[in-house]
Amino acid sequence: MVKACFDNIRHDWILKNIPVNKTILNTWLKAGYIEKKRLFPTEKGTPQGGAISPMIMNKVLDGLETAINKKFPQWKNKKVNFIRYADDFVITAISKEVIADEIIPLVTEFLIERGLELSPEKSKITDISNGFNFLSQNVRRFKDYSIM
């Protein structure tokens, strides 16, 4: 999971890399938000819950799956899989070592360029038999190898 994703996305990276009208995109990024009749300007990140925020987040993380697939093609037999919904994602692999030694450094480097980082509180390495939560669902493998 990404730490304070909507709060930390780099505007310069967004403006350089997201193919949207730059004037409109810059205006949206700087629009800020109003709470209790007070304007809070946006200097970095993007207001979470804004109409354009999910599109921006998806564009910011586009390329992560490609980077993972490039480093771990299916024929390398490390069984790496990537599942993403907005700023939430799960990466599975054949072993904890592949995750810790190869995938986390790749993801960390990918995120740094965008002004983001992995959240230690939200991220964990676990065995599928112990399960994990993703998008309000608990995913785990039971002894009979079914996944719920």
Secondary structure, 3 states (H helix, E strand, C coil): CECCHHHHCCHHHHHHHCCCCHHHHHHHHHCCEEECCEEECCCCCCCCCCCCHHHHHHHHHCCHHHHHHHHCCHHHCCCCEEEEECCEEEEECCCHHHHHHHHHHHHHHHHHCCCCCECCCCCCCCCCCCCEEECCEEECECCCCCEC
